[in-house]
Amino acid sequence: MRANYFFLLSLILLAFVSCNNSSDDEFEMPERSYTSLIERNSDNIFEAELITKAESYYPPREDVVDATEWSGMEVPETAYWYYNSFDGVLIPYCITTEAIDYYSDLIDQYNANRDEVFFIVAEFTYTANVEFQQNYTSPNTNSHGETVESQNFESVYVVTLDLHWTDYCGPLCAMWIEKQRIVVFNESGELLEIFLDGTISVPVS
C-alpha cells in the first residue's frame, strides 16, 4: 500500500510540475484507472468461517454516533460502519462485509461510468488472514495511534482484516484510507475481543 501512496504522490507532483512548466498547452493527465482486489486467505472451512464472523461484528452504535460529532453524518440503525466522508467517499469506522461491498461497488460503478467519474484514479484492496497463535499480544495503540494497554491471549485464532482505498482527481484532490481490524477468537471459534475499530487519520489533499 505504501508503494501506491508514493505512486499517487508522484502523480500529484508530476501534474503540478507539468502545470507550472506548460505554456499554452494543456498538461496530460494520467489515464483513468479504477481497480479492486479482494483476498480472503484461509486453510480450511473453520478458518473461512472465522473471517466471515470477523466481518460481521459491529461496535456499539453509540460509539459511532459519538464519532460523527464533527462530520454531522446521520448514523443508520443498522450497517453503521462509517462515520465521515470526503469527496463523496465514506470513511470507515470498522471493517465489515457492508464496508467491503461498498468500496468494491464504487470501483464497479466507476468502471461502468468512466467518462462521468470525478476521480482519475481509484484503487481498493482488501485482505483477510487467519493465524493460530499460542501467545498473542494485542496492539498497544488504538485506531487513531493513541497508546492503550495491550492484552495477552493464549491459544487463539487471530483474524486480521486490512482495507485500503486511494483516489486521485487532481493536484489538490486525493485521499488515502488505511484501515485495519483485528479479531481474536478462542479455539472453539468464540469471539474474545476486537481491536482497532474507531476513527482514523485520513491523509487528503
C-alpha positions as CSV (number, residue, x, y, z in Angstrom):
1,M,0.0,0.0,0.0
2,R,2.9,2.3,0.7
3,A,4.0,1.9,-2.9
4,N,0.6,3.1,-4.0
5,Y,0.8,6.1,-1.7
6,F,4.1,7.2,-3.3
7,F,2.7,6.4,-6.7
8,L,-0.1,8.8,-6.2
9,L,2.2,11.4,-4.7
10,S,4.3,11.1,-7.8
11,L,1.2,11.7,-9.9
12,I,0.4,14.8,-7.9
13,L,3.9,16.2,-8.2
14,L,4.0,15.4,-12.0
15,A,0.8,17.2,-12.5
16,F,2.0,20.2,-10.5
17,V,5.3,20.4,-12.4
18,S,3.6,20.0,-15.7
19,C,1.1,22.7,-15.0
20,N,3.8,25.1,-13.9
21,N,6.1,24.3,-16.9
22,S,3.4,24.4,-19.5
23,S,2.8,27.4,-21.7
24,D,-0.4,27.4,-23.7
25,D,-0.5,23.6,-24.0
26,E,-2.6,21.6,-21.5
27,F,-0.6,19.1,-19.5
28,E,-1.5,15.4,-20.0
29,M,-3.4,13.8,-17.1
30,P,-2.8,10.2,-16.2
31,E,-5.0,7.6,-17.8
32,R,-8.2,6.7,-15.9
33,S,-7.8,3.6,-13.8
34,Y,-10.2,2.0,-11.3
35,T,-9.1,-1.3,-9.8
36,S,-10.0,-3.5,-6.9
37,L,-8.6,-6.7,-5.3
38,I,-10.3,-8.8,-2.6
39,E,-8.5,-11.7,-0.9
40,R,-9.7,-13.9,1.9
41,N,-7.0,-16.3,2.9
42,S,-7.8,-19.4,4.9
43,D,-6.6,-23.0,5.1
44,N,-9.9,-24.7,5.9
45,I,-13.7,-24.2,6.4
46,F,-13.3,-23.3,10.1
47,E,-10.9,-20.5,9.3
48,A,-13.1,-19.3,6.5
49,E,-16.0,-19.1,8.9
50,L,-13.8,-17.1,11.3
51,I,-13.2,-14.5,8.6
52,T,-17.0,-14.3,7.9
53,K,-17.6,-13.8,11.7
54,A,-14.8,-11.1,11.9
55,E,-16.5,-9.2,9.1
56,S,-20.0,-9.4,10.7
57,Y,-19.5,-7.7,14.1
58,Y,-20.5,-4.1,14.7
59,P,-19.3,-1.9,17.6
60,P,-21.8,-0.2,19.9
61,R,-23.9,2.2,17.8
62,E,-23.4,5.0,20.3
63,D,-19.6,4.8,19.7
64,V,-20.2,5.5,16.0
65,V,-22.7,8.3,16.9
66,D,-20.0,9.9,19.1
67,A,-17.5,9.7,16.2
68,T,-19.8,11.6,13.9
69,E,-19.8,14.7,16.2
70,W,-17.7,16.7,13.8
71,S,-19.0,15.3,10.5
72,G,-22.6,15.6,11.4
73,M,-23.4,12.4,9.5
74,E,-26.6,10.6,10.3
75,V,-25.9,7.1,11.7
76,P,-28.2,4.4,10.4
77,E,-29.9,1.9,12.8
78,T,-28.0,-1.0,11.1
79,A,-24.9,-1.3,8.9
80,Y,-23.3,1.7,10.7
81,W,-19.7,1.0,9.6
82,Y,-18.8,4.6,8.6
83,Y,-18.5,7.9,10.4
84,N,-17.3,10.5,7.9
85,S,-16.8,11.2,4.2
86,F,-14.6,13.1,1.8
87,D,-15.3,13.9,-1.8
88,G,-18.3,11.7,-1.6
89,V,-16.4,8.6,-0.4
90,L,-17.4,7.2,3.0
91,I,-14.6,6.7,5.7
92,P,-14.8,3.5,7.7
93,Y,-15.1,3.3,11.5
94,C,-14.8,-0.5,11.2
95,I,-14.3,-3.2,8.5
96,T,-17.5,-5.2,7.9
97,T,-18.9,-7.1,4.9
98,E,-21.0,-4.0,4.1
99,A,-17.9,-1.8,4.1
100,I,-16.1,-4.2,1.7
101,D,-19.1,-4.3,-0.6
102,Y,-19.4,-0.5,-0.6
103,Y,-15.8,0.1,-1.9
104,S,-15.9,-2.8,-4.3
105,D,-19.2,-1.5,-5.7
106,L,-17.8,2.0,-6.1
107,I,-15.0,0.7,-8.3
108,D,-17.6,-1.2,-10.4
109,Q,-19.6,2.0,-10.7
110,Y,-16.6,4.0,-11.7
111,N,-15.7,1.5,-14.5
112,A,-19.3,1.4,-15.7
113,N,-19.4,5.2,-16.0
114,R,-15.8,6.1,-16.8
115,D,-16.4,9.3,-18.6
116,E,-18.6,10.7,-15.8
117,V,-16.4,9.8,-12.8
118,F,-14.9,12.6,-10.8
119,F,-11.8,10.6,-10.0
120,I,-9.0,9.9,-12.4
121,V,-7.5,7.1,-10.3
122,A,-9.2,5.0,-7.6
123,E,-8.0,1.7,-6.1
124,F,-9.5,-0.6,-3.5
125,T,-7.7,-3.6,-1.9
126,Y,-8.9,-5.8,0.9
127,T,-7.2,-8.8,2.5
128,A,-8.2,-11.1,5.4
129,N,-5.8,-13.5,7.0
130,V,-6.2,-16.0,9.9
131,E,-3.4,-17.2,12.1
132,F,-3.4,-19.5,15.1
133,Q,-1.1,-18.2,17.9
134,Q,-0.2,-19.9,21.1
135,N,0.6,-16.5,22.6
136,Y,-0.8,-13.2,21.2
137,T,-0.4,-9.7,22.5
138,S,-2.8,-7.1,21.1
139,P,-1.7,-3.7,19.6
140,N,-0.6,-1.1,22.1
141,T,-2.2,1.7,20.1
142,N,-5.8,2.3,19.1
143,S,-7.1,3.1,15.6
144,H,-6.0,6.8,15.9
145,G,-2.5,6.0,17.1
146,E,-3.1,6.7,20.8
147,T,-1.3,4.5,23.3
148,V,-3.5,1.9,25.0
149,E,-2.8,-1.1,27.3
150,S,-2.2,-4.4,25.4
151,Q,-4.0,-7.6,26.2
152,N,-2.4,-11.1,26.3
153,F,-4.1,-14.2,24.9
154,E,-3.2,-17.9,24.8
155,S,-4.2,-20.4,22.1
156,V,-6.2,-18.1,19.9
157,Y,-7.1,-17.5,16.3
158,V,-6.2,-14.0,15.2
159,V,-8.1,-12.7,12.1
160,T,-6.5,-9.6,10.6
161,L,-8.5,-7.5,8.2
162,D,-6.8,-4.8,6.1
163,L,-8.7,-2.3,3.9
164,H,-7.0,0.2,1.7
165,W,-8.6,2.9,-0.5
166,T,-6.9,5.6,-2.6
167,D,-8.4,8.1,-5.0
168,Y,-6.9,11.0,-7.0
169,C,-8.7,13.6,-9.1
170,G,-6.0,16.4,-9.4
171,P,-3.1,18.1,-7.7
172,L,-5.3,19.2,-4.8
173,C,-7.7,16.3,-4.8
174,A,-6.7,13.0,-3.3
175,M,-7.4,10.7,-0.3
176,W,-5.7,7.7,1.3
177,I,-7.6,5.3,3.6
178,E,-5.7,2.6,5.6
179,K,-8.0,0.7,8.0
180,Q,-7.3,-2.4,10.0
181,R,-9.4,-4.6,12.3
182,I,-8.0,-7.4,14.4
183,V,-10.4,-10.0,15.8
184,V,-9.4,-12.6,18.4
185,F,-11.3,-16.0,18.7
186,N,-10.7,-18.9,21.1
187,E,-10.1,-22.4,19.8
188,S,-13.8,-23.1,19.6
189,G,-14.4,-20.0,17.4
190,E,-16.0,-17.8,20.1
191,L,-15.3,-14.1,19.9
192,L,-12.9,-12.8,22.6
193,E,-12.1,-9.3,21.5
194,I,-12.0,-6.8,18.6
195,F,-9.2,-4.3,18.2
196,L,-8.6,-1.1,16.1
197,D,-12.2,-0.2,15.4
198,G,-12.6,3.6,15.6
199,T,-11.7,6.8,13.8
200,I,-8.6,7.0,11.8
201,S,-6.2,9.7,10.4
202,V,-7.0,10.1,6.7
203,P,-4.5,12.0,4.5
204,V,-6.2,14.2,2.0
205,S,-5.2,16.9,-0.4
